[in-house]
């Protein structure tokens, strides 16, 4: 109950209709309990007295009661359908909005299939819970109480016989509830894992087909399916066992009441009509009693779905406003002289790393002057991508300080920070939208056709005019209808369309051929003249875009200088730029030889 009560803020706006629906459903169930009383009157009156007219009148009364019951239940359904669809929509909307604001570290840890299952299957389960089990636990409970009162009023001795299974049923239901909760949670988690397998197989279908891995993927899917099937069968066994107990115990009590009632009728202590009414009322209570088992099961599944939902919602999201780290120096004057991008003694380790593990970045001190383009070069795994992710606060620094024109980035609202800094990643991500919409996503909203065309020209993305609908062409999921180079050029256009003050690019030209790369670099030089840029580079051609180069080695800045200076003075840099097989210090060519080879 504590878990399910967390849904109350979403239910509160529609509580009037839901409470009305519960009252209407209780009224409908109680109307059904009038039928045994009419039967008693028919048996003891018209039937016993041989009055056909009275029998027809009783039949019409029964028909009217049945129609009233059906209308009331239909009205209840109408009352809850629209409000609960709205509740589900608000839950899903809040989940989606919250997921968008969660740190990148959260998405690194969580499988996307688990998030998908929480936003679809779990929320559908909650809507069904609010529409049916929640209502009918109250309705059936009220019906059982009213029905037992009617039974005790008709013949208290028979009523006491029917009350005998109450305590055993409570004990069995309590035991069932705790066991079913564990199995239900396991099933919903396994369904999320299965969703992840399906999603990865769909997104990676080209890799699967290209390497002929469809059988291994089918085996992985089959294994997940078998695990889920085993858990679902365990749920079914638990539900079957509780159902058997809930059905058998009341049936035994009903049989005992029937035998005792027949004896009383034979002795003349009870009228036949009263026995008929009693048995009819008891049979009318069979469904409310028998439904307890699966209603409890659905409540447990809803509670599990609620816990899974709030596991995501309770995760702290990125703050909207400034949240400077304790001890951080105050920000500079945004209207003062431009200072560019500075890293001051920056330390970074991933949030889920052990506290005593070595940091990815350790003591980074780097200054990218205003209007300067700096290339960031380093071996694979040296921390280049991690460093670029710190600037827009996709990850948070563990220690140290990063400033933009003298302002600490932690003192800036995230929206403002990310409006100043544009990004171009090595892996270009496009969305199921038009080419124009994907590119203009990099602007704040004031950009139009002119800015779009300028950005496409810089990225040498003239191919869009050859697409079926030009910039209005839908690129499809992940942009997979385009080549790798085309996707990368659109991602680069998205980065420059807003004319950002700061530009961070992670090897943005890696998928381009040499001729297109040369054209893009020529256009980029014009754009970079008025921009402070940090560019991760792996090739000399990209490095030549930069005014200076920083060498990142072992999580530290090992050297800073121009391309030619580092070629002459730093063996590691010369080796990285040369593409030689042997790194410096292993018997390969020295810095002078490497520099000559690279300059040629």
C-alpha positions, -999 to 999 in steps of 0.1 A, spaced: 0 0 0 29 24 8 42 18 -27 9 22 -45 1 54 -25 29 71 -44 5 72 -74 -19 95 -55 -6 128 -69 -14 115 -104 -48 102 -93 -58 132 -72 -70 154 -102 -95 126 -112 -104 114 -78 -140 126 -80 -148 104 -110 -129 75 -96 -148 77 -63 -180 80 -82 -171 50 -102 -165 30 -70 -198 40 -56 -216 32 -88 -199 -3 -89 -209 -10 -53 -244 0 -61 -244 -23 -91 -232 -52 -69 -257 -45 -42 -285 -44 -68 -274 -79 -78 -279 -90 -41 -316 -80 -44 -322 -109 -68 -321 -136 -40 -347 -116 -21 -370 -115 -51 -365 -153 -56 -375 -159 -19 -407 -139 -25 -415 -158 -57 -409 -192 -40 -427 -185 -8 -454 -164 -24 -467 -170 -60 -451 -205 -64 -463 -218 -31 -497 -202 -37 -501 -212 -73 -503 -176 -86 -490 -174 -122 -494 -136 -123 -472 -132 -94 -445 -154 -110 -446 -132 -141 -443 -101 -120 -413 -116 -102 -397 -124 -136 -402 -88 -147 -386 -76 -115 -356 -99 -120 -353 -86 -156 -354 -50 -144 -328 -57 -117 -305 -73 -143 -308 -44 -167 -301 -19 -139 -270 -38 -129 -257 -38 -165 -264 -1 -169 -246 8 -137 -215 -13 -146 -214 3 -180 -216 38 -164 -187 28 -142 -166 19 -172 -174 52 -189 -165 71 -157 -130 57 -155 -119 52 -191 -109 88 -201 -94 99 -167 -72 69 -164 -59 73 -199 -50 108 -188 -32 94 -157 -12 70 -178 -3 98 -202 9 120 -174 30 92 -159 46 85 -192 52 122 -199 68 127 -165 90 96 -171 101 108 -205 109 143 -193 128 130 -163 149 106 -184 159 135 -207 172 154 -176 191 125 -161 230 126 -161 248 108 -189 263 85 -162 228 71 -155 223 62 -192 257 46 -192 246 22 -165 210 15 -175 200 -8 -204 176 11 -228 153 -20 -228 147 -15 -190 137 21 -196 114 11 -225 96 -16 -204 91 9 -176 76 35 -200 53 10 -218 44 -23 -201 47 -11 -165 26 20 -171 -1 0 -190 -2 -23 -160 -7 7 -137 -36 19 -158 -52 -15 -157 -47 -16 -119 -64 17 -114 -93 7 -137 -100 -28 -125 -82 -43 -94 -82 -12 -73 -119 -6 -79 -130 -42 -75 -110 -49 -44 -131 -21 -28 -163 -32 -46 -159 -69 -39 -150 -62 -3 -181 -41 2 -202 -67 -17 -189 -95 6 -197 -75 37 -232 -66 26 -238 -101 13 -227 -117 46 -250 -92 65 -279 -104 43 -270 -140 49 -268 -136 87 -301 -118 86 -318 -146 66 -304 -174 88 -276 -167 112 -266 -203 118 -260 -209 81 -242 -176 79 -218 -186 106 -210 -218 87 -199 -197 57 -177 -175 79 -155 -205 90 -130 -202 60 -123 -165 67 -92 -169 89 -76 -197 68 -81 -175 37 -64 -145 53 -34 -166 63 -31 -181 28 -35 -148 10 -8 -132 32 17 -160 24 8 -158 -13 12 -120 -15 49 -120 -3 59 -149 -26 41 -135 -56 57 -101 -52 92 -115 -56 83 -136 -87 64 -106 -102 95 -84 -98 117 -110 -114 94 -114 -144 92 -76 -150 130 -73 -149 134 -102 -172 109 -86 -196 131 -55 -196 161 -76 -204 143 -93 -233 133 -58 -246 170 -48 -246 179 -79 -267 152 -71 -292 161 -34 -294 199 -41 -299 191 -67 -325 170 -43 -345 194 -14 -342 224 -36 -350 207 -56 -378 235 -46 -403 262 -60 -380 242 -92 -373 237 -98 -410 272 -87 -420 288 -112 -397 262 -139 -399 254 -137 -362 217 -142 -365 220 -177 -348 238 -163 -318 213 -135 -314 185 -160 -317 202 -181 -290 205 -150 -267 168 -142 -274 158 -178 -268 177 -179 -235 160 -147 -222 127 -160 -234 131 -193 -216 140 -175 -184 110 -153 -187 88 -183 -195 101 -201 -164 93 -171 -142 58 -167 -158 51 -204 -152 61 -199 -115 37 -170 -114 10 -192 -129 17 -220 -103 14 -196 -74 -18 -181 -89 -33 -216 -95 -25 -226 -59 -41 -196 -43 -71 -199 -67 -75 -235 -57 -75 -226 -20 -99 -197 -24 -123 -218 -44 -122 -250 -23 -126 -236 12 -157 -215 4 -172 -244 -16 -167 -267 14 -184 -242 37 -212 -237 11 -217 -275 10 -219 -277 48 -244 -248 48 -265 -266 22 -267 -298 42 -276 -280 74 -302 -259 55 -319 -289 40 -321 -305 74 -337 -274 88 -362 -272 59 -370 -309 66 -376 -302 102 -398 -272 94 -374 -247 110 -367 -230 77 -388 -222 47 -378 -234 13 -379 -198 -1 -354 -187 27 -331 -216 18 -333 -207 -19 -326 -170 -12 -297 -180 11 -281 -203 -14 -286 -178 -42 -270 -150 -21 -241 -173 -12 -236 -182 -49 -237 -145 -58 -208 -140 -34 -187 -167 -51 -172 -144 -77 -163 -116 -52 -145 -142 -30 -129 -161 -59 -116 -130 -76 -95 -121 -45 -67 -143 -57 -60 -127 -91 -69 -92 -78 -42 -96 -52 -19 -108 -80 -26 -78 -102 -21 -55 -72 13 -70 -65 23 -66 -102 11 -30 -100 31 -24 -69 62 -38 -86 55 -17 -116 52 14 -94 85 6 -77 102 2 -110 87 35 -123 99 54 -92 133 38 -93 139 60 -124 119 91 -111 137 91 -78 171 93 -95 185 128 -91 185 147 -123 207 174 -136 199 207 -120 185 235 -141 203 264 -124 239 271 -112 253 245 -88 289 255 -83 310 229 -65 320 236 -29 352 256 -28 350 266 -65 362 301 -72 336 327 -82 329 331 -119 343 359 -139 325 388 -155 306 377 -187 309 412 -201 346 415 -193 374 406 -217 371 372 -233 394 346 -217 385 315 -238 383 280 -223 404 271 -193 409 238 -175 424 244 -140 438 213 -122 408 192 -135 405 156 -121 379 132 -134 369 96 -127 336 81 -138 308 82 -112 306 44 -108 344 40 -105 358 29 -71 370 59 -50 405 45 -49 407 38 -86 431 60 -107 413 89 -124 408 91 -161 421 127 -161 445 139 -134 455 175 -130 446 189 -164 458 224 -169 450 238 -203 441 272 -217 424 276 -251 426 313 -258 396 332 -271 391 327 -308 418 300 -309 414 265 -322 433 239 -302 437 203 -313 436 176 -287 458 146 -296 465 114 -277 466 77 -279 434 56 -277 422 55 -241 441 86 -231 409 104 -220 403 128 -250 365 121 -252 361 123 -214 378 157 -215 355 171 -242 325 157 -223 333 178 -193 329 212 -211 291 210 -216 288 190 -183 278 158 -198 300 145 -170 309 164 -139 345 171 -129 357 152 -98 379 181 -88 392 213 -103 375 239 -124 366 247 -160 358 283 -171 343 299 -202 355 335 -206 363 335 -168 330 320 -157 329 287 -138 307 263 -158 292 251 -126 280 287 -119 261 288 -152 225 274 -157 229 243 -179 206 257 -206 228 288 -209 260 267 -208 248 244 -236 236 273 -257 272 286 -256 289 253 -263 282 233 -295 292 197 -299 301 174 -328 307 138 -318 327 111 -336 296 89 -337 269 111 -354 234 105 -340 205 115 -361 168 113 -353 137 101 -371 130 136 -385 138 156 -416 173 167 -426 165 203 -418 151 194 -383 181 174 -375 205 202 -384 185 231 -368 184 211 -335 218 227 -329 203 262 -329 183 279 -301 152 284 -323 160 316 -341 178 299 -370 160 297 -404 167 287 -439 197 310 -443 214 296 -413 206 260 -424 221 266 -458 252 282 -444 257 252 -420 252 227 -448 277 246 -470 303 245 -442 298 208 -437 299 202 -475 265 186 -472 253 195 -507 241 159 -511 209 169 -493 196 187 -524 198 153 -543 176 136 -517 139 130 -527 125 160 -507 157 180 -501 161 192 -465 125 180 -458 136 143 -465 130 120 -435 163 104 -426 148 74 -407 158 59 -374 194 66 -364 199 81 -399 208 47 -412 194 55 -447 225 77 -451 261 68 -454 285 73 -425 301 103 -441 267 119 -448 256 114 -412 289 129 -400 285 160 -422 250 166 -410 262 163 -374 289 188 -382 263 212 -397 242 208 -366 272 219 -345 279 251 -365 244 262 -374 240 282 -342 273 301 -347 284 291 -312 310 309 -291 326 276 -281 329 245 -303 339 211 -291 344 184 -318 355 148 -312 372 137 -344 343 151 -366 358 142 -400 368 106 -394 343 91 -419 350 115 -448 371 108 -478 402 129 -483 387 151 -510 355 159 -490 377 163 -458 398 189 -476 367 209 -486 352 207 -452 384 218 -435 387 248 -458 351 258 -449 357 251 -412 387 275 -412 364 304 -419 339 293 -392 367 287 -366 381 322 -370 355 336 -346 351 306 -324 370 292 -295 373 255 -304 387 223 -289 390 196 -316 400 160 -309 422 150 -338 438 117 -350 450 128 -384 476 154 -394 451 170 -418 427 177 -389 455 189 -366 464 215 -393 431 232 -386 444 242 -352 464 271 -340 480 250 -313 481 213 -302 478 197 -268 491 162 -263 471 142 -238 491 112 -223 482 91 -193 454 114 -183 477 145 -182 486 172 -207 521 162 -217 529 190 -241 514 221 -257 527 238 -288 522 242 -326 521 212 -348 557 217 -361 571 224 -326 556 192 -312 568 172 -342 604 184 -336 604 182 -298 580 154 -287 587 118 -297 552 105 -287 534 132 -307 556 126 -337 549 89 -334 511 95 -332 512 117 -363 535 94 -383 515 62 -380 548 43 -374 545 8 -360 570 12 -331 563 38 -304 592 59 -292 616 42 -268 612 8 -284 639 9 -310 619 28 -337 629 61 -354 636 91 -332 618 124 -331 639 140 -359 633 111 -383 596 110 -374 592 147 -379 608 145 -413 586 117 -423 555 134 -411 564 168 -427 569 150 -460 
